[in-house]
Amino acid sequence: MTLAGPHRDDLRLTINGMDVQRFASQGQHKTLLVAMKIAEYSYMRGMLDETPMFLLDDAFSELDTGRVHRILEFAGGLGQVMITTTEGTVFGRSVTWGNHNRRFSVEHGTCRQEA
């Protein structure tokens, strides 16, 4: 068991003075999670003087289309980004697939690039 580290810290997060753990919706929780990932990315970029890979794992499941679009627009300027989702329609018209944006699917243990 690890007795020290960031996973042992108790954080009290608020939105407009309201305790996130008690009052935030699922969408607000997801939005806060993405905001914290962006903060982590920015911190690591500054500390390492390198551009890290930005990874979002199924972050869009509880978000409305407007939030998803704003996050994708922001992520488009971060460098190498990998986003996983169980529902490919979340990208809508926010992403143009092609040269720099590639889409892969995994079915029955096989990964393939989509056209």
C-alpha positions, 0 to 999 in steps of 0.5 A: 500500500502506498501511504503518500502521493497525489492519490492520497490527497483529499481535494475539495472542488467547487463550482460557484461555491458549491461542493462538486462531490455533492451538487454537480451533475454528471456532465459537470463532473466530466467537464471538471475532469477534462479541465483538470486533464488540461491543467495537468497537460499545461503543467507537464508541458511547462515543467518538461519543456516538451509537448506531452501526448494528451489522452482523454479516455471516454470523457464525452459520455455525459457531455452535451454537443456544445461542450464536446465541440469546444473540448475538441476545438481546444484539443486540436491545438495541443499536438498529439491527442488520443481520444477513446470513445464507445460512441463515434458519433460524439465527434459530429462535424467537429473533426475532419478525418484525414491527414492529421486526424485519424480514426481507428476502431477495435472490433473483436480484438482487431484494430483497424484504421477507418477511411 
